[in-house]
């Protein structure tokens, strides 16, 4: 009877934690949603999604987002038709996916923790609920996840599609079933259509399936399910076969310097990625908890820990190796899905502390540090002042003589967004790989100062007179 009441209490506590996580997470994602200016990446999504037709949307998307399928822009196109094109409206679609992901993290983590649960072992099921609830809270308060849920880009959508895929994958491993296999196929295809970097998650699943299949003590039923799951993942890729021609466009864009802004990572960049994205103090408490959780649960939840570690480390390590073998490609946004198992292992560490008072102190400490990180981040202006720069450029002669801008990291799309509609057609865009076109450009330029020094030096030669300087942007003339 005492165990029954203990399980009942755990269920209520975990439900309360999830409710708090969803409420706080939604508030943090919605608060002052339209205050910051659009970034270059966001403006690229707007430029494609705001096209008058789907055909025009596809053409702009292929030009500006080489190698990526247009699922996000397609959804945003319809969203704009209903809610408009303000900054808040554009970002609110990602907020919807970001809040949905908070709930999905609970179910994904619970499925993960039930992987080693034998029938009748209710204590493990209780642990699964609490670990899932704490993971949900950490995810909801994560600055990284809040940031991507507030951007008018495809990353919140991609995460919201990867999580159901993982849920179906883990359920199919544990229970089998055609419905779960169908879910794997559908959400694998949709995730890649949202962002091709999600394939790294599915590569992690494939490696884990190969690992458990290679063990001599693995049951035949488990091996059959592993083969079925691998086939379902493969089927998700095959569904997208007609669209793989976009990969050639990606290679073309890379040759032209599309990823030229990515720096060569250091040898310990995968670890530094988790540290920098989390914040030093948050990482300083999450990392020990994750290590402690992995060690403590390595016997009772061996399968879950192995899958979490592979899911956590394979994507960033693969991108690190790819950076040294091909070109720099390790960027935090490409591995945001790997933070979910990191948070899950930290939650396992909290639950493994066992004493309720210690668990409570650890949970409050994590939540307080994460909220402090969000507060500090919000207190500093981080976007360029294109509104002010455009107003100054028009005031200083741009109305009559026209305006130029530099195409770098989508900044020209941001200028287009904030430029009054009557001036958009006459905007002269100078490609970063052809800065000599500045010779024939209008005499006034709106220049993003974050471009590479070599390109800026050429632009400074053509536009030596500084008219106005704003945050991350300058207005210059010949």
ABEGO torsion letter per residue (X at the ends): XAAAAAAAAAAAAAAAAAAAAAAAAAAAAABGAAABBBBAAAAAAAAAAABABAAAAAAAAAAABBGBBAAAAAAAAAAAAAAEABAAAAAAAAAAAAAAAAAAAAAAAAAAAAAABBBGBAAAAAAAAAAAAAAAAAAAABAAAAAAAABBBAAAAAAAAAAAAAAAAAAAAAAEEAAAAAAAAAAAAAAAAABAAAAAAAAAAAAAAAAAAABAABBAAAAAAAAAAAAAAAAAAAAAAAAAAAAAAAAAAAAAGAAAABBBBBAAAAAAAAAAAAEAAAAAAAAAAAAAAAAAAAAABAAAAAAAAAAAAAAAAAAAAAAAAABBABBAAAAAAAAAAAAAAAAAAAAAAGBAAAAAAAAAAAAAAAAAAAAAAAABBABBBAAAAAAAAAAAGAAAAEBBBBBBGGAAAAAAAABBAAAAAABBBBBAABAAAAAABBABBBBBAABBAAAAAAAAAABABBABBBBGBBBBBX
